[in-house]
Amino acid sequence: MTQETRLDAVKLDGSGPIYDQIRRAVRDLILNGTWPPGTSVPPEHALMEQLGASRMTVHRALVQLAREGLITRRRRSGTIVASPPASHAMLDILSIPAEVEKLGRRYDYTVLSRANGRPTAELSLRFGLKRGEKIIHLVALHRADGKPHVLEERVIHLATVPAAAQETFETTPPGDWLLGHSLWSQAEHAISAIPAEPDDAQLLDIKPGEACLLIERKTWNQDAPVTAVRLLYPGNRHRFIGRFGPYGEV
């Protein structure tokens, strides 16, 4: 799609302030799929000439679109249509491949590290483990269209799920494997906002200190612990939603 084609697509409807007409025109092109994520938005000077508007008017419209999360403005590379944030039901036991595929993106993942045995003191503190427990400790990076989607750190309790000791997790992510090979009767969730540590930021392709959403989940089968996981999502790419009625989620 050439810049001229994109300019021709911006049509004002004549209703209300010019900046808001520009905002609505660009917004509608994004929401109806005419300008998909990653599309370059015409620069301010081109929109000024095409629409006969002042720089301040065009700038105001684009700033508002950026605030709404529809476009991303970068000094050197210009303005592009933003990728829509992923939405999640807050308390679901998530299948990350299904989550990515639901967004219409290609899923893949890599197991970055795996260790079997007893937890270190640091790991025991992070996951609330007993030092004598036998566990698998996994770190995996999940990607959407080749870009980091979520960083997963997980422990699996081998006393509850002994079959996990023989599983490589090379073709099936740990969470999906557990859903098919273990039972759970209780789950605990905690959601918080944290700054990205340097090592995590590098893996997620974000800046150190950038806001992330952390989901911490533990599951049990009766009183026996099954797994505990920390899922770290880049905060500007995700939002979490839930709809509930008097008798639970609907």
KEZA-954713 format. One line per 3 residues: number of its first residue (from 1); their letters; for each residue x, y, z of N, C-alpha, C, O. Coordinates in steps of 0.02 Angstrom, whole numbers. Example, Ala and Ser with C-alpha at 12.3 -4.5 7.8 and 13.67 -1.06 7.14 Angstrom:
1 = as = 660,-284,390,615,-225,390,660,-165,390,712,-166,423  642,-112,354,684,-53,357,645,2,394,670,57,402
//
This chain:
1 = mtq = 43,-59,0,0,0,0,44,62,0,83,72,47  40,103,-52,82,162,-57,55,218,-13,-2,217,10  99,269,-2,77,326,39,18,362,6,-27,385,40
4 = etr = 19,366,-62,-36,399,-97,-102,363,-85,-154,394,-75  -99,295,-87,-159,256,-74,-184,268,-3,-245,276,7  -139,271,45,-159,283,114,-189,352,122,-239,361,157
7 = lda = -160,401,89,-187,470,93,-256,474,63,-301,506,92  -266,442,6,-331,444,-28,-386,412,16,-444,430,10  -366,366,59,-415,330,101,-441,373,158,-493,358,186
10 = vkl = -405,426,176,-425,468,232,-478,517,209,-464,566,173  -540,504,229,-597,545,208,-630,577,269,-647,543,317  -638,643,268,-670,678,323,-746,677,312,-770,679,256
13 = dgs = -783,674,368,-856,668,363,-892,734,372,-953,737,367  -854,789,385,-884,855,390,-922,868,454,-956,919,459  -916,824,502,-953,833,565,-906,846,623,-865,803,640
16 = gpi = -912,905,653,-872,921,712,-804,951,695,-790,965,636  -762,961,746,-696,990,736,-653,950,687,-660,888,683  -610,984,650,-570,951,599,-524,898,630,-516,844,602
19 = ydq = -494,913,688,-448,865,718,-485,800,734,-457,745,728  -549,806,756,-587,746,774,-609,709,711,-615,648,712  -622,745,657,-637,711,594,-578,671,569,-586,615,545
22 = irr = -518,699,576,-457,663,556,-448,602,601,-433,547,577  -457,612,666,-450,556,713,-498,500,696,-478,442,694  -561,517,682,-611,465,667,-595,431,600,-603,370,594
25 = avr = -573,470,551,-559,441,485,-503,390,490,-508,336,462  -449,408,525,-393,361,533,-413,302,577,-397,245,562  -449,317,631,-472,263,676,-513,211,638,-503,151,646
28 = dli = -559,234,596,-602,187,559,-563,145,510,-578,86,500  -512,174,479,-470,136,433,-432,81,469,-420,27,441  -414,94,532,-378,44,572,-427,-10,595,-413,-70,589
31 = lng = -484,12,622,-530,-37,651,-564,-81,600,-582,-138,615  -573,-56,538,-605,-98,488,-555,-140,448,-573,-176,401  -490,-135,467,-439,-177,436,-408,-150,372,-365,-183,343
34 = twp = -430,-91,350,-400,-62,290,-325,-48,301,-284,-58,256  -309,-24,361,-240,-14,381,-224,-65,436,-238,-52,494  -196,-123,419,-181,-174,470,-121,-154,513,-86,-107,496
37 = pgt = -110,-190,569,-52,-175,612,13,-174,572,24,-217,529  55,-125,587,119,-118,552,117,-71,493,169,-53,466  56,-51,471,50,-5,414,78,64,433,65,89,488
40 = svp = 117,93,389,144,160,400,88,212,392,53,213,341  80,254,441,31,309,437,64,367,401,121,384,416  29,399,354,59,456,320,85,508,369,53,520,420
43 = peh = 142,539,355,170,590,400,125,652,405,82,663,363  137,691,457,95,749,470,92,797,410,38,821,392  150,810,379,150,859,324,108,834,265,76,874,231
46 = alm = 109,767,252,69,741,197,-6,746,212,-45,764,169  -25,731,274,-95,738,294,-117,811,291,-174,825,273  -73,856,310,-89,928,307,-107,948,235,-157,982,223
49 = eql = -64,928,188,-75,947,118,-138,915,90,-176,947,54  -148,851,106,-205,814,79,-271,842,105,-320,847,68  -272,860,170,-335,878,203,-344,953,212,-397,976,235
52 = gas = -293,992,195,-298,1064,203,-303,1084,276,-338,1132,292  -269,1049,319,-272,1062,391,-205,1088,415,-153,1078,382  -205,1121,472,-143,1147,500,-104,1091,533,-131,1038,549
55 = rmt = -39,1103,544,2,1053,577,-24,1039,647,-25,981,668  -44,1090,683,-69,1081,751,-131,1036,752,-139,994,796  -175,1046,703,-237,1006,699,-220,932,686,-247,888,720
58 = vhr = -177,919,637,-158,850,621,-121,819,681,-134,761,699  -76,857,711,-38,832,768,-85,813,825,-76,761,856  -134,854,838,-182,839,892,-219,774,879,-229,734,925
61 = alv = -239,763,817,-275,701,800,-231,640,811,-254,590,838  -168,644,789,-123,587,795,-104,573,868,-97,516,888  -96,626,907,-81,617,978,-138,580,1012,-126,536,1053
64 = qla = -201,598,995,-258,565,1026,-261,491,1005,-277,448,1046  -247,477,942,-246,407,919,-192,366,955,-202,307,969  -136,398,968,-83,364,1006,-105,350,1077,-90,297,1104
67 = reg = -141,397,1107,-167,387,1175,-217,329,1178,-222,294,1228  -255,320,1124,-304,267,1120,-271,199,1105,-305,148,1104  -206,199,1092,-170,138,1079,-176,112,1008,-159,55,994
70 = lit = -201,154,962,-212,132,893,-151,142,849,-142,106,799  -108,189,866,-47,201,827,12,206,875,5,221,934  71,193,848,133,200,885,176,251,849,190,244,789
73 = rrr = 198,302,886,238,356,855,310,348,876,326,344,935  355,346,826,426,340,839,463,394,799,447,406,741  511,425,831,544,481,800,579,463,735,572,497,684
76 = rsg = 616,409,736,657,392,677,619,353,624,628,364,565  577,306,647,543,262,599,473,286,580,441,254,539  449,340,609,384,367,592,328,335,631,339,301,682
79 = tiv = 267,345,607,207,321,642,180,260,608,173,258,546  163,208,647,135,147,619,72,128,657,61,150,714  30,87,626,-29,60,659,-6,9,711,32,-37,696
82 = asp = -30,17,772,-9,-27,827,-43,-95,822,-97,-101,794  -10,-145,850,-41,-211,856,-91,-208,912,-78,-177,964  -150,-240,904,-200,-238,957,-175,-276,1018,-142,-328,1010
85 = pas = -189,-251,1079,-168,-287,1138,-205,-352,1144,-264,-356,1128  -172,-403,1169,-205,-467,1180,-251,-461,1240,-235,-429,1289  -309,-492,1236,-358,-492,1290,-362,-561,1321,-359,-611,1286
88 = ham = -368,-563,1387,-370,-626,1422,-426,-626,1472,-438,-575,1505  -460,-682,1480,-505,-690,1536,-462,-697,1598,-415,-738,1599  -477,-658,1649,-431,-648,1704,-411,-713,1740,-353,-721,1759
91 = ldi = -458,-759,1749,-444,-817,1790,-440,-882,1750,-441,-936,1780  -435,-878,1685,-429,-939,1645,-363,-975,1658,-313,-943,1674  -365,-1042,1653,-303,-1080,1646,-285,-1076,1573,-313,-1112,1532
94 = lsi = -239,-1033,1556,-229,-1014,1486,-188,-1065,1448,-138,-1092,1473  -208,-1079,1386,-166,-1112,1337,-133,-1056,1297,-167,-1021,1260  -68,-1047,1305,-36,-992,1271,-38,-999,1195,-49,-950,1160
97 = pae = -27,-1060,1166,-35,-1066,1094,-105,-1045,1070,-111,-1012,1019  -157,-1066,1107,-225,-1047,1087,-235,-972,1093,-269,-942,1052  -205,-943,1144,-209,-870,1154,-180,-832,1095,-209,-784,1071
100 = vek = -122,-855,1072,-88,-822,1016,-126,-834,951,-136,-788,911  -149,-896,940,-185,-912,878,-251,-875,874,-274,-858,820  -282,-863,932,-345,-825,934,-335,-754,909,-382,-723,883
103 = lgr = -274,-728,916,-258,-662,892,-243,-661,817,-230,-608,788  -244,-721,786,-228,-725,715,-154,-723,701,-134,-704,646  -113,-742,750,-41,-740,741,-11,-810,743,-42,-857,767
106 = ryd = 49,-815,718,84,-879,716,120,-891,782,156,-847,807  110,-950,811,139,-965,876,202,-1008,870,204,-1054,829  252,-993,911,307,-1039,922,337,-1024,990,325,-972,1019
109 = ytv = 377,-1070,1014,408,-1059,1079,474,-1097,1084,487,-1142,1045  514,-1077,1133,578,-1109,1145,586,-1121,1219,574,-1076,1260  607,-1181,1238,626,-1194,1307,697,-1167,1316,744,-1193,1285
112 = lsr = 705,-1117,1358,770,-1085,1367,813,-1122,1417,874,-1124,1411  781,-1153,1467,820,-1192,1515,774,-1241,1550,714,-1231,1555  805,-1295,1574,768,-1347,1611,815,-1379,1661,873,-1394,1645
115 = ang = 790,-1390,1721,829,-1424,1772,784,-1469,1813,729,-1448,1833  806,-1531,1826,770,-1577,1869,807,-1583,1935,869,-1583,1937  769,-1589,1989,802,-1600,2054,770,-1559,2109,710,-1543,2106
118 = rpt = 810,-1543,2158,785,-1505,2215,796,-1430,2203,846,-1412,2172  751,-1387,2226,756,-1316,2211,814,-1283,2249,832,-1303,2304  842,-1232,2217,891,-1190,2251,856,-1147,2303,794,-1144,2305
121 = ael = 895,-1116,2345,866,-1072,2397,827,-1015,2364,773,-996,2387  855,-987,2309,821,-932,2274,754,-955,2245,704,-920,2250  755,-1014,2214,694,-1040,2183,642,-1057,2237,582,-1046,2227
124 = slr = 665,-1084,2292,619,-1100,2347,584,-1038,2372,524,-1039,2386  621,-983,2377,592,-920,2401,543,-892,2350,489,-869,2368  561,-895,2285,519,-866,2233,453,-902,2226,401,-871,2214
127 = fgl = 453,-969,2233,392,-1007,2222,362,-1037,2286,313,-1073,2283  392,-1022,2343,366,-1049,2406,374,-1124,2411,328,-1158,2433  432,-1150,2390,444,-1223,2389,481,-1245,2451,516,-1206,2484
130 = krg = 474,-1309,2466,515,-1341,2517,580,-1365,2485,579,-1390,2429  635,-1357,2521,700,-1372,2491,707,-1446,2472,746,-1462,2427  669,-1491,2504,676,-1561,2490,632,-1586,2434,637,-1645,2415
133 = eki = 590,-1544,2406,545,-1566,2352,583,-1581,2288,633,-1549,2273  558,-1630,2251,586,-1644,2185,542,-1610,2133,481,-1621,2130  573,-1570,2091,536,-1529,2043,571,-1529,1976,629,-1549,1969
136 = ihl = 535,-1504,1925,565,-1482,1862,559,-1406,1861,506,-1378,1876  613,-1373,1843,613,-1300,1837,624,-1283,1763,675,-1301,1735  576,-1248,1734,578,-1231,1662,573,-1156,1652,537,-1121,1687
139 = val = 609,-1132,1603,601,-1063,1578,589,-1068,1503,628,-1099,1467  535,-1037,1479,517,-1041,1408,496,-972,1383,466,-933,1419  512,-958,1320,491,-896,1288,440,-913,1234,455,-952,1188
142 = hra = 381,-884,1238,327,-894,1189,326,-833,1143,332,-776,1165  317,-846,1078,319,-793,1029,255,-791,986,223,-843,975  238,-732,963,182,-722,917,209,-687,855,236,-632,859
145 = dgk = 202,-720,798,232,-694,735,306,-679,744,332,-630,717  340,-721,782,412,-715,790,433,-664,843,493,-657,856  386,-628,873,403,-578,923,386,-604,993,337,-641,1001
148 = phv = 425,-585,1044,411,-609,1112,340,-592,1134,318,-535,1128  306,-642,1160,237,-635,1183,232,-638,1259,201,-596,1291  264,-689,1287,264,-697,1360,323,-740,1380,341,-788,1345
151 = lee = 353,-722,1437,407,-761,1465,379,-803,1522,348,-777,1568  390,-868,1519,362,-915,1568,417,-945,1611,468,-970,1584  408,-944,1676,451,-981,1722,405,-1026,1763,356,-1003,1792
154 = rvi = 421,-1091,1764,374,-1140,1794,411,-1193,1833,467,-1213,1815  380,-1215,1887,402,-1275,1922,345,-1325,1921,287,-1308,1928  364,-1389,1911,316,-1444,1911,336,-1492,1967,394,-1511,1972
157 = hla = 288,-1511,2008,302,-1555,2065,300,-1628,2042,248,-1654,2022  358,-1660,2045,364,-1728,2019,328,-1779,2062,310,-1833,2038  318,-1764,2126,281,-1811,2168,209,-1817,2146,177,-1869,2154
160 = tvp = 182,-1762,2118,113,-1761,2094,108,-1780,2021,59,-1813,2001  157,-1760,1981,156,-1773,1909,222,-1807,1889,264,-1776,1857  232,-1870,1908,296,-1903,1895,311,-1911,1820,369,-1914,1801
163 = aaa = 259,-1915,1778,271,-1924,1706,308,-1865,1675,338,-1873,1622  306,-1807,1707,340,-1749,1680,416,-1758,1677,449,-1725,1637  442,-1803,1718,515,-1814,1718,540,-1839,1651,598,-1825,1633
166 = qet = 499,-1875,1614,519,-1904,1550,500,-1860,1490,517,-1877,1433  465,-1806,1502,441,-1763,1447,493,-1710,1431,521,-1678,1476  506,-1700,1367,556,-1650,1346,526,-1580,1339,562,-1531,1346
169 = fet = 461,-1575,1326,426,-1512,1314,453,-1476,1252,445,-1415,1245  484,-1513,1207,511,-1482,1147,456,-1466,1096,463,-1419,1057  403,-1505,1096,349,-1494,1046,285,-1469,1078,244,-1438,1044
172 = tpp = 275,-1482,1142,214,-1460,1177,234,-1417,1236,273,-1439,1278  209,-1355,1240,227,-1311,1296,206,-1342,1363,157,-1380,1366  241,-1326,1416,227,-1357,1481,155,-1350,1504,125,-1397,1529
175 = gdw = 127,-1290,1496,58,-1279,1519,8,-1323,1483,-36,-1352,1514  16,-1330,1417,-30,-1372,1378,-19,-1446,1394,-67,-1484,1398  43,-1465,1404,57,-1535,1422,24,-1552,1488,-6,-1606,1495
178 = llg = 28,-1507,1537,-1,-1520,1602,-77,-1525,1598,-108,-1566,1633  -109,-1483,1556,-181,-1487,1549,-203,-1555,1523,-259,-1577,1538  -161,-1587,1484,-178,-1652,1456,-155,-1711,1495,-176,-1768,1482
181 = hsl = -110,-1700,1545,-79,-1756,1580,-85,-1752,1656,-55,-1794,1690  -121,-1704,1682,-129,-1700,1754,-197,-1671,1771,-230,-1640,1729  -218,-1682,1832,-282,-1656,1857,-269,-1601,1907,-219,-1602,1943
184 = wsq = -313,-1552,1910,-308,-1501,1961,-378,-1486,1988,-427,-1489,1951  -382,-1470,2052,-447,-1457,2084,-451,-1386,2112,-505,-1361,2126  -393,-1354,2121,-393,-1286,2147,-339,-1246,2110,-287,-1273,2090
187 = aeh = -351,-1182,2103,-301,-1137,2073,-301,-1071,2110,-352,-1047,2134  -242,-1042,2114,-234,-977,2145,-199,-930,2095,-149,-949,2066  -226,-870,2086,-198,-822,2040,-179,-759,2077,-212,-738,2124
190 = ais = -125,-728,2055,-107,-661,2077,-83,-622,2016,-43,-648,1977  -107,-561,2008,-88,-519,1951,-59,-455,1978,-89,-423,2021  -1,-436,1953,31,-374,1976,68,-341,1919,82,-372,1867
193 = aip = 85,-278,1929,125,-240,1881,195,-232,1910,202,-210,1967  245,-250,1871,314,-245,1895,358,-217,1840,341,-224,1781  414,-185,1857,461,-164,1805,503,-223,1781,518,-268,1820
196 = aep = 520,-222,1719,559,-277,1689,631,-274,1713,664,-222,1708  655,-330,1739,726,-336,1756,767,-340,1691,740,-361,1639  830,-320,1693,869,-317,1630,869,-382,1590,860,-380,1529
199 = dda = 879,-439,1623,881,-503,1586,814,-519,1554,811,-541,1497  759,-508,1591,693,-520,1565,677,-472,1508,647,-491,1458  697,-409,1517,684,-359,1465,718,-378,1399,690,-369,1346
202 = qll = 779,-404,1404,814,-424,1343,777,-480,1307,771,-479,1246  752,-528,1345,715,-584,1315,649,-560,1284,628,-586,1232  616,-512,1316,552,-488,1292,558,-431,1241,508,-407,1215
205 = dik = 620,-411,1227,633,-358,1178,599,-292,1200,567,-259,1160  607,-276,1264,582,-212,1290,639,-180,1329,692,-210,1338  628,-119,1353,679,-84,1390,678,-105,1464,624,-118,1491
208 = pge = 736,-110,1496,737,-124,1568,695,-72,1606,699,-13,1592  657,-96,1653,614,-52,1692,545,-40,1662,502,-11,1694  535,-63,1599,469,-53,1567,416,-95,1603,431,-150,1627
211 = acl = 356,-69,1608,303,-102,1645,284,-168,1614,276,-174,1553  277,-219,1657,255,-285,1635,197,-308,1680,191,-286,1737  156,-352,1652,104,-385,1691,129,-454,1711,150,-494,1669
214 = lie = 127,-467,1775,149,-532,1800,90,-571,1826,54,-549,1871  79,-630,1797,28,-677,1822,65,-732,1859,108,-766,1831  48,-741,1922,76,-797,1961,18,-844,1976,-34,-824,2002
217 = rkt = 28,-908,1959,-26,-957,1967,1,-1020,1999,55,-1043,1982  -38,-1047,2045,-22,-1112,2075,-84,-1156,2068,-140,-1132,2074  -73,-1220,2056,-129,-1267,2053,-114,-1327,2098,-56,-1346,2108
220 = wnq = -169,-1356,2124,-164,-1414,2167,-214,-1467,2144,-266,-1450,2114  -200,-1529,2157,-247,-1583,2151,-262,-1607,2222,-221,-1641,2253  -321,-1589,2247,-336,-1596,2318,-285,-1554,2356,-282,-1493,2347
223 = dap = -245,-1585,2399,-195,-1546,2437,-125,-1552,2407,-78,-1522,2433  -118,-1589,2352,-52,-1600,2323,-37,-1547,2271,-76,-1537,2225  19,-1511,2277,36,-1460,2228,53,-1490,2160,89,-1540,2156
226 = vta = 27,-1460,2107,41,-1484,2039,95,-1442,2006,146,-1468,1984  83,-1377,2002,130,-1333,1967,123,-1262,1994,71,-1244,2022  175,-1224,1983,174,-1152,1997,209,-1117,1939,261,-1141,1916
229 = vrl = 181,-1063,1916,207,-1030,1857,205,-954,1865,160,-926,1897  254,-922,1836,257,-849,1830,257,-832,1756,302,-852,1719  207,-795,1734,200,-774,1664,210,-699,1660,172,-661,1689
232 = lyp = 262,-678,1625,280,-607,1621,264,-581,1552,295,-601,1502  214,-536,1548,191,-507,1485,214,-435,1479,209,-398,1528  239,-413,1421,251,-341,1411,185,-303,1421,136,-318,1388
235 = gnr = 185,-254,1466,123,-223,1486,86,-186,1431,25,-182,1432  123,-158,1383,90,-118,1331,60,-160,1275,31,-133,1228  67,-227,1279,41,-270,1227,-19,-312,1250,-46,-351,1211
238 = hrf = -40,-304,1312,-90,-349,1340,-139,-312,1386,-121,-264,1419  -200,-338,1387,-249,-316,1437,-288,-377,1459,-296,-426,1421  -314,-375,1519,-348,-433,1548,-420,-413,1563,-433,-361,1592
241 = igr = -467,-456,1542,-538,-441,1550,-573,-500,1582,-550,-556,1580  -630,-486,1611,-671,-539,1639,-743,-514,1645,-754,-456,1662  -790,-557,1631,-861,-541,1640,-891,-591,1689,-883,-651,1681
244 = fgp = -925,-565,1740,-950,-608,1793,-1022,-594,1808,-1045,-537,1801  -1058,-645,1828,-1127,-638,1852,-1130,-658,1925,-1079,-672,1955  -1190,-659,1954,-1197,-675,2024,-1171,-744,2042,-1154,-757,2100
247 = yge = -1169,-789,1992,-1149,-858,2006,-1083,-876,1974,-1067,-935,1964  -1042,-824,1959,-976,-837,1931,-968,-807,1862,-1006,-763,1842  -918,-831,1826,-901,-803,1761,-953,-822,1709,-978,-878,1710
250 = v = -968,-775,1664,-1016,-788,1611,-984,-776,1543,-1016,-784,1491
//
